[in-house]
Amino acid sequence: MNSIPQVSIIMATFNRAHFILESLKAVQNQTFVNWECIIIDDGCSDDTSEVITTILNQDSRFKFQKRKDTYIKGLPGCRNYGLDLAKGDYIIFFDDDDIAHPQNLEICVKELSNNDISFCRYIREVFTGDFNYDFDYSKDYTHFEISVRDIEKILKNEILFNSCAVMWKKECFINHRFIEHLMYAEEWELYSRIISSGFKGISINKPLFYGRKHPDSNTGQFYNKNAVRRKSNADAISLVILNLKKENLLTNAILRHFIQSSLEYKSFNLFNRILNSLDLPIFDMMKWKLFYYQLPLRLFVYKIYKNKIKKIK
């Protein structure tokens, strides 16, 4: 085997001793074998290190590192540390409680052998409880290209970019890293920034990753109204808008979408933060303020209208 891995898998972990071994075995079962898996310990206080000792000793492709204090505690800091350690030409982020399809690396590497694309996105499905290992090994799937022209769909989550559902060429991270103070939507902010800078890729219609649903996940905490996760999402939106402005990609449709979303983040003053960051002419400022303050009434009327239409049908 080549001593230099072609793929670097970066896995941050924090107190997931009850899940991580199953995730690592899914990595070990990959049909593509030229990889390294860099496990970054984010300050575990459980027995994670003891649980994974056997697999570390058996398979030298796994590396276990403590996050350095120069990186902020959390997923973004761990992943940035992993990026600095990575030796592979391709980068992929796996979580410590999920399951990768055995063909994940094989199929993505094959797609990325095309020099015209810089990332390969695939389908991520979710599961609860015990995982069903009845994998579909078919290699027949459709695909479509993704580029900066799709940025609005990406930002609106019409084209989802989950953190563990993309393999990237390492070049994508030369000038782009995770914002380490973000504790939610950090991948959404980074990935949209990478794509808005001109990198293009491919999306394949095949499930290659399976996310475990449980209340202690970042996503579970966000939907349970965790204040830290919600503040992070508001901060990520502000950063996305600033980047779009810099890249001359901020359209009225995108701005309207985020101003409407800011209704959910009043406690974080998101609407005023958005407007203040854009340095708009007075007329445009007043136009968006009028739009924002009328939104609750408009949404209420629209809801009544939809209910009436449903009753008629």
N, C-alpha and C positions, 0 to 999 in steps of 0.2 A: 504494500500500500504506500502511496505517496506520503512522505513525512509532513508535507505542507497540506493542510486540509483545504478542500475546495469550498466547503460551506461552513460558516460559523453560526452555530445556534446559540443565542443568548437567552438565558433563563434567570430572571431575578426570583429570589425566594424569600419569604418571610413567614415563619411559623406554619408551614404546610406539611409537616412530617406525615400527616395522615393521608396526603394525596401525592406527594412529589415522586415517590418511588414508581407508582403506576405511570406517571408522566415520563419519567426517565426510561422506563422499559419500552414505552412507545417510540422513543427516540432510538433506542438500541435495536429495535425491530425494523428500522428503515431499510428498504431495498437498496438504497444508495448508501454506500458505506464510507465515503471519503469526507468525513465531517469531524468537527470538534464541537462539543457542547460546553459552553462556559456558564457555570452556575454561580451567580453572584448572591452571596449571603448578605441580606439587608439588616442584619442584627437579630437573627433568630434567637429566641429564648426557649424554644422547645428542643426536641431531640433530633432535629433534621440532620445534623452532621453524623449522628450515630446511625440513623436509618439508611443513609446513602453510602456508608463506608464500604460495604461489600461491593457495590456496583462501581465505585471509584477505584477500588483495588483491582477489580476484574477487567476493567475497560479503560485504557489510558486516554481514550478520546474524550472522556469527561474530565473537566477541570473545575475545581471548587475554590472560589476566591472570596475573601471578605471584602465588602465594599470599603474603599478608602474614604477617610474623612474629608478629602478634598471634593467628594461628590455628595450632593445633598441626599439625605435618606429618602427612599421612595423608589418607585419603578423607574422614573426618568433618570435619576442619578445612577442607578444600577445599570440601566441599559447603556448610558453613555460610557460608563466604566468598561462594560463589555465590548463596546465598539472600539475603545482604545486598545483592548487586548486582542481583538479578533485578527486572525491570520488569513481567513478565507476570502475568496473573491466574491462570494455571495453571503448575504446576511439575512437571518430570519430570527424573529423573536417568538419564543414559546413561553407559555405561562406554566406555573408549577402545579396546576391542578387540572390541566386539560389533557386531551389525547390527540396525538397526530396520526393521521392515516399513514400506513406503511409506505405508500408511494409518494408521500408529500415531497420529499427532497428530490427524488428521481424525476418526477414530472416537472417540477419547477426548474431544475437545472437544465433539463432538455429544452424547455421553452426559452430560457435565458441564453441558450447557445446562439440565439439570433442576436446579432450585434446591434440591431435597430431598436431593441427594447431594453429598459433598465429595471423593470420590476415585473413580477408575475403575481397577480391577485387570483384568489380562488374562493370557493364557497366555504364558509364556516357555519357548521350546524351546532346546536346546543343539546345538552342532555341533562337529566337529573338522576340521582341515584346511581345504580350500577351501570357501567357502560356495556353496550352490546357490540362485541367485536366481530360482527358479521360484516366485514368490509366489502365494498364493491371494487373489484380490481380492474374494471374496464378502463381502457385508455381512449375510449370514444367520447368526445365532448366538443361542444361548440365554444367559440371564443369571440371576443371583440377587443378592439384597441381602446386605450385610455390615454388621454393627453390633457393639456391645459384647457382645451375646449370643453372638457367635462367638469371643470372646477365647480360650477354651480351645483351640479348633481351630487358631487362629492361632499360639498359643504352642507347640502340639505339632507345628506344621508340617503339619497336616492341610489347612489352607488356606495355601499358601505365599505369602509376601510378599517376593519378591525385590526388590532395590533398584531394578532397571530395569524392573519390571513393573507400575508404578502411576503414573498421573497424578493430581496433587493440586490442589485449589484452594489458593491461596496462604494463605488464612486458617488452614489446618491448621498452619502453621509460625509463627504469631504468638507462641504461648507454648511451642512445642516445637522443639528443635533437636537435632542429633546430639551425642552425648557424645564429645568429641574425643579422649579417651585410648583409646577402643575401636578396635581394629584388626581386629576380626571381629565379626559379629552386630550391628553398630551400627545397621543399618537395621531388623533384627528388633526390637531394643529400642525404637527410636524409633517405628516404625510401630505396634507394640502399645500404646505409650503414647498415641499420637494417638487410636487407636480406643477405648481404654479411657476416654478423656476425653469420649466421646460422639459423635464424628464417625462418620457412616455413609456407605457408598458402595455401589458396584455391582461385580460381577465378571462379565466377559463371557468366553464360551467361544470365544475366537479367539486364535491365536498372533499376537502383534504385536511380538515381540522375540526375538532369537536370540543366546544367549550362547556365546562361544567357549570351549571346554574346552581348557585347557593347564596344565601343572604350575606355572607362575609366577603364576597367578591367586590371589587371596586364598583362594578356596574350595579350589583345588588344594593350596595350602600347608597349609590346615587339615586336610584329609584325609591329608596326608603327615606329620601329627603335629607341625607347626610349633609350638614352645612359645609364641611370641608370640600366634599366632592362638588357641590353646587357652586361654591365660590370659584373653584378651579375651572368649572365649565364656563362661567362668566368671564374669567380672566383669559381663557383660551379664545373665546369669541372676540374679545378686544384685540388680542394678538393677531388673529386671522384677518381682521379688518385692516389693521395697520399694514400687514404684509400685502394684502390685495391693493391697497392704496399705493404702496411703493411699486408694485408690479403693473400698475394701471389696469387692474382687472376688476375693480369694484364697480359693479353695475347697479342700477336702481333696483333691479329684481333681487339681487343678493342683499343689498342694504335694507330693502323692505322686509325681507325674510328675517334678518337679524333684529331689526327694530321690533317686529312683531314678537319674536322670541324673547326680547328683553322684558316683556310684561311679566314673565315668570321669574325675573331676577331683580325686582324692584329693590329688595333689601341690599343688593350689591351695586345699586346706582348704575346699572349697565347702560340704560338708554343715554344718560348724560355723558357717560364715558365714551360711548360711540360717537355722539355728536361732537364732543370736545376734541376728539382725536382727528377729526376730518377737516377742520379749519374751513368750514363751508361759508359761502356768501350769506348775508343776512336773510335774503329771500328763501334760499334753500333751507336754512336753519329753521325758519318759521314754518315752512311747508312740512318738514318732517316732524316738528313738534305738534302741529295740527293733526297730522296722520296718527301720531302716537296717542294723543289724548282722546281722539275719537275712536280708537281701536276697540276698547271694551264694549261700547255701544254697538259698533258695527258687527263685532263677533257675536254679541247677544242676539241681534236681529237675524243674523245669518243662521244661528242655531235654531231659532224659531221657524225660519223658512224651511230648513232641512227637515225638521220634525213634521211640518205640514205636508211636505212632499212625500215623506214616508207613509203618512196616514192615507193620502190619496192613492198611493200605489197598493 
